[in-house]
Amino acid sequence: MKPSLKYFLLTTILASVLFPSPPPVFAVSDDERGDVVSYSALIRENTSVAKKRSDEVEAALEIISAGRDHQSAIEITTRIKTNLPEIDPKATVRVPEEVLNNLIREGDDYHDLQATLRPLLKFYGLGGRVLPVLFKSEMPVVGSSAPNGLMVSTRAVALLSKKELRGIVAHELCHLVVVDVFRAAIDARDYRTLRIIELFCDAGAAATMEVLERNPKSVINGLLKLQQVLEMEFDERDVEGKHPTTSTRIRLSKEVIGRFAPETRSLMVAPTKAFTPHSHTPSSSFL
């Protein structure tokens, strides 16, 4: 797989190859929606010319908390639910041809991925509406194809723990609530807004993992693993500045986790264990 595919997946640009998605099994109830605070509108406001000089981490935190102090993880995830778009369960999932040509649609690894992500998708009412897609690749990729596809490579499954994988996928789901401003920023080459959106998604994913598993650190730990392998094995480096720096993402993680549980601030981000990325040959379980 070409290294550039990672950025294609992460920007949620749709390709022209289609395959059907399964029937619905879960949906967000109408009474949960209530009065919706638009995250897209908050991003536009917080990335306006008047606020260009504001700190990107603080901007992301202000957006995720809708400008309110002391927002709990439950309040944040409830707001994410209300911002999710309506997704037609019969809609097709669009993926790049390279993904389609390497699809894994049966076997233990396919079913294990579905089981791993099922609680997360159910939590957001997306079961049967957003489809996890497993494909064979030596590059660790977790990406979305808005509005209803989640693409996960076999290398990512091998590299990440199940909790880290759920944390990264939670980040991708947060992209669904701001896909309009995300695409607009891509078109405008507005890299500052793109970085703030990435931090927003990091914060939303941490809130999600706090509610689901009391393990918000899984998001940053998974991101660091992916980044290390992509840089060392594939020489993938964000030279244009479309994504936050590692230190900025760690700072965001510390800030947002500290807001969830102040008494655990000394345990915010677990240091990642040193490991040596290597040329990966998929095992026989990854067909």
C-alpha positions in Angstrom: 0.0 0.0 0.0 1.3 3.4 -0.9 2.3 5.6 2.1 0.0 8.4 0.9 -3.0 6.2 1.5 -2.8 6.9 5.2 -3.5 10.6 4.7 -6.3 9.7 2.2 -8.0 7.6 4.8 -7.5 10.1 7.6 -9.0 13.0 5.7 -12.3 11.0 5.0 -12.3 11.7 1.3 -14.6 9.3 -0.5 -13.5 7.1 -3.3 -15.7 5.6 -6.0 -15.7 1.9 -5.1 -18.8 0.7 -3.3 -20.0 -2.2 -1.3 -23.2 -2.6 0.8 -23.5 -2.1 4.6 -25.5 -4.4 6.9 -29.0 -3.6 8.4 -29.3 -1.5 11.5 -29.2 -2.9 15.0 -29.1 0.2 17.2 -30.0 3.9 17.0 -29.8 7.0 19.1 -33.2 7.6 20.6 -35.0 10.9 19.8 -35.2 12.0 23.4 -31.4 12.0 23.7 -31.0 14.6 21.0 -32.6 17.6 22.7 -31.2 21.0 22.0 -28.1 20.4 20.0 -25.0 22.5 20.5 -23.3 22.4 17.0 -19.6 21.5 17.3 -19.1 22.6 13.7 -20.4 26.1 14.6 -18.1 26.2 17.6 -15.1 25.2 15.5 -15.9 28.0 13.0 -16.2 30.5 15.9 -13.0 29.3 17.6 -10.9 29.3 14.4 -12.1 32.7 13.2 -9.7 35.5 12.4 -10.4 37.1 15.8 -9.1 34.0 17.6 -6.2 33.1 15.3 -3.7 33.8 18.1 -5.4 31.6 20.7 -3.6 28.4 21.9 -4.7 25.4 19.8 -5.0 23.1 22.8 -7.2 25.6 24.7 -9.2 26.2 21.5 -9.9 22.4 21.2 -10.8 22.2 24.9 -13.2 25.1 24.6 -14.9 23.5 21.7 -15.2 20.0 23.2 -16.7 21.5 26.4 -18.9 24.0 24.4 -17.3 26.9 26.3 -18.4 25.5 29.7 -16.2 24.8 32.7 -15.9 21.4 34.4 -17.6 19.3 31.8 -17.8 15.6 32.6 -16.9 12.9 30.2 -20.6 11.9 30.1 -21.7 15.4 29.2 -19.2 15.5 26.4 -20.2 12.1 25.0 -23.8 13.0 25.2 -23.1 16.2 23.2 -21.2 14.1 20.6 -24.2 11.8 20.2 -26.5 14.8 19.5 -24.0 16.0 16.9 -23.7 12.8 15.0 -25.3 12.9 11.5 -28.2 10.8 10.5 -26.8 7.8 8.6 -28.9 5.7 6.2 -28.3 2.0 7.2 -28.8 1.1 3.6 -26.2 3.5 2.3 -23.1 2.1 0.6 -19.7 2.4 2.1 -17.1 4.0 -0.2 -13.5 2.9 0.1 -10.3 3.3 -2.0 -9.7 0.7 -4.5 -6.5 -0.4 -2.8 -8.6 -1.2 0.3 -11.3 -3.0 -1.6 -8.7 -5.2 -3.3 -7.4 -6.3 0.1 -10.6 -6.7 2.0 -11.0 -9.4 4.6 -14.7 -10.2 5.0 -14.6 -13.5 6.9 -12.5 -15.5 9.3 -11.5 -15.1 13.0 -9.7 -11.7 12.5 -12.7 -10.2 10.8 -15.1 -11.3 13.4 -12.7 -10.3 16.2 -12.6 -6.8 14.8 -16.4 -6.6 14.7 -16.6 -7.8 18.3 -13.9 -5.4 19.5 -15.7 -2.3 18.1 -19.3 -3.4 18.7 -19.5 -1.8 22.2 -18.2 1.5 20.9 -20.5 1.6 18.0 -23.5 0.6 20.1 -22.6 3.4 22.6 -23.0 6.0 19.9 -26.0 4.3 18.2 -24.0 3.5 15.1 -24.3 -0.3 15.1 -25.3 -1.4 11.7 -24.9 2.2 10.4 -21.1 2.5 10.5 -19.3 -0.6 9.2 -15.8 -1.7 10.4 -13.7 -2.7 7.3 -10.7 -4.9 7.8 -8.1 -5.0 5.0 -4.6 -6.5 4.6 -1.8 -4.0 4.8 1.7 -3.8 6.3 1.0 -0.2 7.1 -0.8 0.5 10.4 -3.9 2.4 9.3 -7.1 3.4 11.1 -9.2 5.7 9.1 -12.7 6.7 8.3 -14.7 7.1 5.1 -17.5 9.4 6.1 -20.2 8.9 6.9 -20.3 5.2 7.4 -17.0 3.4 6.9 -14.2 2.6 9.4 -11.1 1.2 7.8 -8.6 -0.8 9.9 -5.5 -2.5 8.5 -4.2 -5.9 9.7 -1.0 -4.2 10.9 -3.0 -1.8 13.1 -4.8 -4.7 14.6 -1.5 -6.5 15.3 0.2 -3.3 16.7 -2.6 -2.0 19.0 -4.2 -3.5 22.0 -8.0 -3.8 21.8 -8.4 -0.8 24.1 -6.0 1.3 22.0 -7.8 0.3 18.9 -11.2 1.4 20.4 -9.6 4.6 21.4 -8.3 5.4 17.9 -11.7 4.4 16.4 -13.4 6.7 18.9 -11.2 9.5 17.5 -12.4 8.7 14.0 -16.0 8.7 15.1 -15.6 12.2 16.4 -14.7 13.3 12.9 -18.2 12.4 11.9 -19.6 15.3 13.9 -17.4 17.9 12.2 -16.9 16.4 8.8 -18.2 19.6 7.0 -15.7 22.0 8.6 -13.0 19.3 8.3 -13.4 19.1 4.5 -13.7 22.9 4.2 -10.4 23.2 6.1 -8.8 20.7 3.7 -10.0 22.6 0.7 -8.8 25.9 2.1 -5.5 24.3 3.2 -6.3 25.8 6.6 -3.8 23.6 8.6 -4.4 25.4 11.9 -8.1 24.5 11.8 -7.2 20.9 10.8 -4.9 20.6 13.9 -7.6 22.0 16.2 -10.0 19.5 14.8 -7.6 16.6 15.4 -7.1 17.8 19.0 -10.9 18.1 19.3 -11.2 14.5 18.2 -8.5 13.4 20.6 -10.4 15.0 23.4 -13.7 13.5 22.3 -12.1 10.0 22.1 -10.6 10.4 25.5 -14.0 11.3 26.9 -15.5 8.3 25.2 -12.9 5.9 26.6 -13.4 7.4 30.1 -17.1 6.6 30.0 -16.8 3.2 28.4 -13.7 1.8 30.1 -12.3 4.4 32.5 -9.2 4.3 30.3 -8.8 7.6 28.5 -5.1 7.1 28.2 -5.7 4.4 25.5 -6.2 7.1 22.9 -2.8 8.9 23.2 -1.0 5.6 23.8 -2.4 4.2 20.6 -1.7 7.4 18.6 1.9 7.4 19.8 2.4 3.7 18.7 0.9 4.4 15.2 3.0 7.5 14.8 6.3 5.8 15.8 5.8 2.9 13.3 4.7 5.2 10.5 7.7 7.4 11.0 10.4 4.7 11.5 9.2 2.1 9.0 7.5 4.2 6.3 9.2 7.6 6.7 5.7 9.2 7.1 6.2 12.7 8.5 3.7 15.5 8.6 5.9 18.1 7.0 3.0 20.4 6.1 1.7 20.6 9.7 -1.7 19.1 9.1 -1.6 17.3 12.4 -0.6 18.4 15.9 2.9 17.7 17.1 3.4 14.8 19.5 4.1 17.1 22.4 0.9 19.0 21.7 -1.2 15.9 21.6 0.3 14.7 24.9 -0.4 18.1 26.5 -4.1 17.9 25.3 -4.4 14.4 26.7 -3.1 15.5 30.1 -5.4 18.5 30.2 -8.6 16.7 29.2 -8.0 13.7 31.4 -7.2 16.0 34.3 -10.6 17.6 33.8 -12.4 14.3 34.0 -10.8 13.2 37.2 -8.6 15.8 39.0 -7.5 13.3 41.6 -5.8 11.2 38.9 -3.7 14.0 37.4 -0.5 12.4 38.4 -1.5 9.3 36.3 -2.7 11.1 33.2 -0.6 9.7 30.5 1.2 6.4 31.0 4.7 6.4 29.5 4.8 4.3 26.4 7.1 1.3 26.6 10.0 1.4 24.3 9.6 -1.0 21.4 11.4 -1.5 18.1 9.2 -1.3 15.0 10.1 -4.0 12.5 9.3 -5.1 9.0 6.1 -6.8 9.5 5.1 -10.0 7.8 1.5 -10.8 8.5 0.9 -14.1 10.3 -1.2 -16.8 8.8 -4.2 -15.5 10.7 -4.1 -12.4 8.5 -5.0 -13.9 5.1 
